[in-house]
Amino acid sequence: MSQMDSSAITAWAQQCAERAGAAPNVAANIAKHLVAADLMGFRTHGLIRLRYNLTCLSQGLSKPDGAPHRVSGRAAIELWDAEFLPGLHTMPLAVARAIAMATDYGTGTVVLRRTQHVAALAVYLEQATNAGMMIQIMCATPAQKAVAPFAGKSAWFSPNPLAIGVPTTSQPILFDVSLSMLAAGKVRSAIAEGKPLPFPALITAAGDYTCDASTFLADPASVLAPLGGADLGYKGTGLNLYSELWTLALSQYGRHQAATDGDANTVWIQVVDPGALGDSEHFKQQAQAQVEGMCAVTPIDPKQPVRVPGSGALALREQQLRHGIHYSAAMMKQLQWCADNYQTPLPLGL
């Protein structure tokens, strides 16, 4: 286990991205948002994804510079095409645009297609909540089929994360969840660690639900179960369909067009300004009352009180900002690969 200063590892990651060909502002966004995910505990979407981003840049699969272009839209909604710019760069631009539209019209929506992998949605939420606004994000991967619809044993959907951010009078509510039983990254982590999954999250080619992560690499491979699993997966199926209609269908760029797009994402981002409907501070007070009421209920286990979505991630971030980010030996090997291949020595640990 190694412990790294967040500022030092962010500067290092930016240098790697620049050596891979990214413009300084693009490289800065790649580094910033990957490290932000690690700080909040989203390890499957943190610096573990740096190698992917560097490889895409080096091989010309990601554009190294520029901004998405507006394809169409109206006053409070726009469709953007990123043309394979890194998602870690395009997402804050899209959120900023949605905030600007919400400032003028009360709400703003950007549908963003053909952006390289955006990583953890949670890291973009505070951009809106810090401005006193609510935000919803949905993300799909049109070239990926990894999640079976309920009653099926072959895949059609991608894992399709959903995230929301809401300002309160204290910490914001930050919610980020996959619409499959587990994100694919967590299954791969279990495979790398030789561990079973915590619950039956995969469906084998024979149609059985299993905790055996290794079946994800079998031939034929198992697929991810929708959120809800064997008993309630019809709910997850409905949510996955919702996600892909709001992303792939609205972007008019679906699986038949994106078959060779790899991990590139399509994202739906909507921001709402509560001030359009009344006093913004009164909204925050209402949101805070929801949070306090939820946390005041009697817990099943007194040692495990009810938590607000995002509170654990924010507490972990504060701890790691003070004491450094912990990286496993396996993770350090991935970072060392980046250091060696892009001639950028890793910073010394704490």
C-alpha positions as CSV (number, residue, x, y, z in Angstrom):
1,M,0.0,0.0,0.0
2,S,1.3,3.4,-1.0
3,Q,0.1,6.8,0.1
4,M,0.3,9.7,-2.4
5,D,-0.3,13.4,-1.9
6,S,-3.3,14.4,-4.1
7,S,-1.7,17.5,-5.5
8,A,1.5,15.7,-6.4
9,I,-0.3,12.7,-8.1
10,T,-2.6,15.1,-10.0
11,A,0.4,17.1,-11.4
12,W,2.1,13.8,-12.3
13,A,-1.1,12.5,-14.1
14,Q,-1.3,15.8,-16.0
15,Q,2.3,15.5,-17.2
16,C,1.6,11.9,-18.4
17,A,-1.4,13.1,-20.4
18,E,0.6,16.0,-21.9
19,R,3.3,13.5,-22.9
20,A,0.6,11.4,-24.5
21,G,-0.3,14.4,-26.7
22,A,-3.1,16.1,-24.8
23,A,-3.2,19.9,-24.7
24,P,-2.5,21.3,-21.3
25,N,-6.1,22.2,-20.5
26,V,-7.3,18.8,-21.6
27,A,-4.6,17.0,-19.7
28,A,-5.5,19.1,-16.6
29,N,-9.1,17.9,-16.7
30,I,-8.1,14.3,-17.2
31,A,-5.9,14.4,-14.2
32,K,-8.2,16.4,-12.0
33,H,-11.3,14.3,-12.5
34,L,-9.5,10.9,-12.2
35,V,-7.9,11.9,-8.9
36,A,-11.2,13.4,-7.8
37,A,-12.8,9.9,-8.2
38,D,-10.0,8.3,-6.1
39,L,-10.4,10.9,-3.4
40,M,-14.1,10.1,-3.2
41,G,-13.6,6.3,-3.2
42,F,-14.7,5.6,-6.8
43,R,-11.5,3.5,-7.4
44,T,-12.7,1.7,-10.5
45,H,-13.1,5.1,-12.2
46,G,-10.1,6.9,-10.8
47,L,-6.4,6.7,-11.8
48,I,-6.9,3.1,-12.8
49,R,-8.4,4.7,-15.9
50,L,-5.3,6.8,-16.7
51,R,-3.7,4.1,-18.8
52,Y,-6.8,3.9,-20.9
53,N,-6.8,7.6,-21.5
54,L,-3.1,7.7,-22.3
55,T,-3.5,4.9,-24.7
56,C,-6.4,6.5,-26.5
57,L,-4.4,9.7,-26.9
58,S,-1.3,7.9,-28.1
59,Q,-3.2,5.8,-30.6
60,G,-5.3,8.7,-31.9
61,L,-8.6,7.3,-30.5
62,S,-9.0,10.5,-28.4
63,K,-8.7,14.0,-29.8
64,P,-6.0,15.8,-27.9
65,D,-7.5,19.3,-28.0
66,G,-10.6,21.3,-28.8
67,A,-14.2,21.5,-27.6
68,P,-17.5,19.7,-28.6
69,H,-19.6,21.3,-31.2
70,R,-23.2,22.1,-31.0
71,V,-25.3,20.0,-33.4
72,S,-28.7,21.3,-32.6
73,G,-31.0,22.6,-29.9
74,R,-33.3,25.3,-28.6
75,A,-33.1,27.8,-25.8
76,A,-32.6,25.4,-22.9
77,I,-31.5,22.1,-24.5
78,E,-28.6,21.3,-26.8
79,L,-27.1,18.3,-28.5
80,W,-23.3,18.2,-28.6
81,D,-20.9,16.0,-30.5
82,A,-17.5,15.6,-28.8
83,E,-15.9,13.8,-31.7
84,F,-14.0,11.6,-29.2
85,L,-12.5,14.2,-27.0
86,P,-11.7,12.8,-23.6
87,G,-14.9,12.7,-21.5
88,L,-13.0,14.0,-18.5
89,H,-12.6,17.2,-20.4
90,T,-16.0,17.5,-22.1
91,M,-18.1,16.8,-19.1
92,P,-17.3,20.0,-17.1
93,L,-17.8,22.0,-20.3
94,A,-21.3,20.4,-20.7
95,V,-22.2,20.9,-17.1
96,A,-21.1,24.6,-17.2
97,R,-23.3,25.1,-20.3
98,A,-26.3,23.4,-18.6
99,I,-25.8,25.7,-15.6
100,A,-25.7,28.8,-17.9
101,M,-28.9,27.8,-19.5
102,A,-30.5,27.1,-16.1
103,T,-29.5,30.5,-15.0
104,D,-31.3,32.1,-17.9
105,Y,-34.3,29.7,-18.3
106,G,-34.6,27.8,-15.0
107,T,-33.4,24.6,-16.5
108,G,-30.7,23.5,-19.0
109,T,-30.0,20.2,-20.7
110,V,-27.0,19.0,-22.7
111,V,-27.0,15.7,-24.5
112,L,-23.4,14.8,-25.3
113,R,-22.5,12.0,-27.7
114,R,-19.2,10.5,-28.9
115,T,-17.2,11.5,-25.8
116,Q,-14.5,9.2,-24.6
117,H,-15.1,7.5,-21.2
118,V,-16.3,10.0,-18.7
119,A,-15.3,7.9,-15.6
120,A,-17.2,8.7,-12.3
121,L,-20.3,10.8,-12.7
122,A,-20.1,11.9,-9.0
123,V,-17.1,14.1,-9.6
124,Y,-19.1,16.5,-11.8
125,L,-22.1,17.0,-9.5
126,E,-20.6,19.6,-7.2
127,Q,-20.0,21.9,-10.1
128,A,-23.8,22.4,-10.1
129,T,-24.5,22.1,-6.4
130,N,-21.9,24.7,-5.6
131,A,-23.9,27.1,-7.8
132,G,-27.0,26.3,-5.8
133,M,-28.5,24.1,-8.5
134,M,-29.8,20.5,-8.8
135,I,-28.3,18.2,-11.4
136,Q,-29.1,14.8,-13.0
137,I,-26.7,12.9,-15.2
138,M,-27.3,9.6,-17.1
139,C,-24.6,7.9,-19.1
140,A,-24.7,5.0,-21.7
141,T,-22.0,3.3,-23.8
142,P,-23.5,2.5,-27.2
143,A,-20.8,0.1,-28.3
144,Q,-21.1,-2.0,-25.2
145,K,-23.6,-4.8,-24.4
146,A,-23.0,-6.0,-20.9
147,V,-26.3,-6.0,-19.0
148,A,-29.2,-8.5,-19.7
149,P,-32.8,-7.3,-19.6
150,F,-34.9,-9.1,-17.0
151,A,-35.7,-12.7,-18.0
152,G,-32.8,-12.7,-20.5
153,K,-29.4,-14.3,-20.4
154,S,-27.7,-12.3,-23.1
155,A,-26.8,-8.7,-22.9
156,W,-28.4,-5.6,-24.6
157,F,-27.8,-2.6,-22.2
158,S,-24.6,-1.0,-21.0
159,P,-24.3,-0.6,-17.1
160,N,-25.7,3.0,-17.4
161,P,-24.8,4.9,-14.3
162,L,-27.2,7.5,-12.9
163,A,-26.2,10.4,-10.7
164,I,-27.9,13.3,-9.0
165,G,-26.6,16.2,-7.0
166,V,-28.7,18.5,-4.7
167,P,-27.6,21.5,-2.6
168,T,-28.7,21.6,1.0
169,T,-27.9,24.0,3.9
170,S,-25.1,21.6,4.8
171,Q,-23.3,19.1,2.6
172,P,-24.8,18.4,-0.8
173,I,-26.6,15.1,-1.6
174,L,-24.4,13.2,-4.1
175,F,-25.8,10.0,-5.5
176,D,-24.1,7.8,-8.1
177,V,-25.2,4.3,-8.9
178,S,-25.0,1.8,-11.8
179,L,-28.3,0.5,-13.2
180,S,-26.8,-3.0,-13.2
181,M,-26.4,-5.1,-10.1
182,L,-22.7,-4.1,-10.1
183,A,-20.6,-1.9,-12.4
184,A,-18.3,-3.9,-14.8
185,G,-15.3,-2.3,-13.1
186,K,-16.2,-3.9,-9.8
187,V,-16.5,-7.3,-11.4
188,R,-13.1,-6.9,-13.0
189,S,-11.7,-5.8,-9.6
190,A,-13.1,-9.0,-8.0
191,I,-11.4,-11.0,-10.8
192,A,-8.1,-9.3,-10.2
193,E,-8.3,-10.0,-6.5
194,G,-9.6,-13.5,-6.8
195,K,-12.7,-12.8,-4.8
196,P,-16.3,-13.8,-5.3
197,L,-18.9,-11.1,-5.8
198,P,-20.9,-10.0,-2.7
199,F,-24.2,-11.2,-4.2
200,P,-25.3,-12.9,-7.4
201,A,-24.7,-10.1,-9.9
202,L,-23.9,-12.1,-13.0
203,I,-26.1,-14.3,-15.3
204,T,-24.2,-17.3,-16.9
205,A,-24.7,-18.5,-20.4
206,A,-26.9,-21.3,-18.9
207,G,-29.1,-18.7,-17.3
208,D,-28.0,-19.1,-13.7
209,Y,-27.3,-16.2,-11.3
210,T,-23.8,-16.4,-9.8
211,C,-21.3,-14.7,-7.5
212,D,-18.4,-16.2,-9.5
213,A,-16.7,-13.2,-11.1
214,S,-14.5,-15.3,-13.2
215,T,-17.5,-16.3,-15.4
216,F,-17.3,-12.8,-16.8
217,L,-14.2,-13.9,-18.7
218,A,-15.6,-17.3,-19.7
219,D,-16.5,-18.4,-23.2
220,P,-19.4,-17.8,-23.5
221,A,-19.1,-15.1,-20.9
222,S,-21.7,-14.3,-18.2
223,V,-23.4,-10.9,-18.3
224,L,-24.4,-8.4,-15.7
225,A,-27.8,-8.7,-14.1
226,P,-30.0,-5.5,-14.1
227,L,-30.5,-3.7,-10.9
228,G,-32.9,-5.8,-8.8
229,G,-31.4,-9.1,-9.7
230,A,-33.3,-12.4,-10.0
231,D,-36.5,-11.2,-8.2
232,L,-36.8,-7.5,-9.0
233,G,-34.7,-7.1,-12.1
234,Y,-37.7,-5.8,-14.1
235,K,-37.3,-2.5,-12.2
236,G,-33.6,-2.3,-13.3
237,T,-34.6,-3.1,-16.8
238,G,-37.1,-0.2,-16.9
239,L,-34.4,2.1,-15.5
240,N,-31.9,1.0,-18.1
241,L,-34.4,1.5,-20.9
242,Y,-35.2,5.0,-19.5
243,S,-31.5,5.8,-19.5
244,E,-30.8,4.7,-23.0
245,L,-33.9,6.5,-24.4
246,W,-32.7,9.7,-22.8
247,T,-29.1,9.2,-24.0
248,L,-28.8,7.1,-27.1
249,A,-32.3,7.8,-28.6
250,L,-32.2,11.6,-27.9
251,S,-28.7,11.8,-29.3
252,Q,-29.9,10.0,-32.4
253,Y,-26.7,7.9,-32.2
254,G,-27.3,4.3,-31.1
255,R,-25.7,0.9,-31.2
256,H,-26.0,0.4,-34.9
257,Q,-24.0,3.5,-35.5
258,A,-21.5,3.1,-32.6
259,A,-20.4,-0.5,-33.0
260,T,-16.7,0.4,-33.2
261,D,-16.7,3.3,-30.6
262,G,-15.2,1.2,-27.8
263,D,-15.8,2.8,-24.3
264,A,-17.0,6.2,-25.7
265,N,-20.1,7.5,-23.9
266,T,-23.3,9.3,-24.6
267,V,-24.4,11.5,-21.6
268,W,-27.6,13.3,-20.6
269,I,-27.1,16.2,-18.3
270,Q,-29.9,18.3,-16.8
271,V,-29.5,21.2,-14.4
272,V,-32.4,22.9,-12.6
273,D,-32.2,26.2,-10.8
274,P,-34.6,26.0,-7.8
275,G,-34.6,29.8,-7.8
276,A,-36.8,29.7,-10.9
277,L,-39.7,28.4,-8.8
278,G,-39.2,30.3,-5.5
279,D,-36.5,31.3,-3.0
280,S,-33.3,29.2,-3.4
281,E,-32.6,29.2,0.3
282,H,-36.1,27.9,1.1
283,F,-35.4,25.0,-1.4
284,K,-32.1,24.2,0.5
285,Q,-34.0,24.2,3.7
286,Q,-36.6,21.8,2.3
287,A,-33.8,19.5,1.0
288,Q,-32.1,19.7,4.4
289,A,-35.3,18.8,6.2
290,Q,-35.5,15.7,4.0
291,V,-31.9,14.7,4.9
292,E,-32.4,15.3,8.6
293,G,-35.7,13.4,8.6
294,M,-34.2,10.4,6.8
295,C,-31.2,10.3,9.2
296,A,-33.5,10.5,12.3
297,V,-35.3,7.2,11.6
298,T,-34.5,4.3,13.9
299,P,-31.7,2.2,12.4
300,I,-31.9,-1.6,12.2
301,D,-28.4,-1.7,13.7
302,P,-27.4,1.2,15.9
303,K,-23.8,0.8,14.8
304,Q,-24.9,1.5,11.2
305,P,-27.0,4.6,11.2
306,V,-28.8,5.8,8.0
307,R,-26.5,7.8,5.8
308,V,-27.1,10.6,3.3
309,P,-25.9,9.6,-0.2
310,G,-22.5,11.1,-0.7
311,S,-21.6,11.7,3.0
312,G,-19.2,8.8,3.0
313,A,-17.5,9.9,-0.2
314,L,-17.1,13.5,1.1
315,A,-15.7,12.3,4.5
316,L,-13.2,10.0,2.7
317,R,-12.2,12.9,0.4
318,E,-11.5,15.1,3.4
319,Q,-9.4,12.4,5.1
320,Q,-7.4,11.7,1.9
321,L,-6.8,15.4,1.2
322,R,-5.2,15.6,4.7
323,H,-3.3,12.4,4.8
324,G,-2.8,11.3,1.2
325,I,-4.6,8.8,-1.2
326,H,-4.0,5.1,-0.5
327,Y,-3.1,3.0,-3.5
328,S,-2.7,-0.8,-3.5
329,A,0.4,-2.6,-4.8
330,A,-1.6,-3.7,-7.8
331,M,-2.7,-0.1,-8.5
332,M,0.9,1.1,-8.2
333,K,1.9,-1.3,-10.9
334,Q,-0.6,0.4,-13.2
335,L,0.7,3.8,-12.3
336,Q,4.3,2.6,-12.8
337,W,3.4,1.4,-16.3
338,C,2.2,4.9,-17.1
339,A,5.3,6.4,-15.6
340,D,7.6,4.1,-17.6
341,N,5.8,4.4,-20.9
342,Y,5.5,8.2,-20.8
343,Q,8.8,9.0,-19.1
344,T,7.3,10.7,-16.1
345,P,8.6,9.5,-12.8
346,L,6.0,8.9,-10.1
347,P,6.2,11.4,-7.2
348,L,7.5,10.1,-3.9
349,G,4.9,8.8,-1.6
350,L,4.1,10.3,1.8
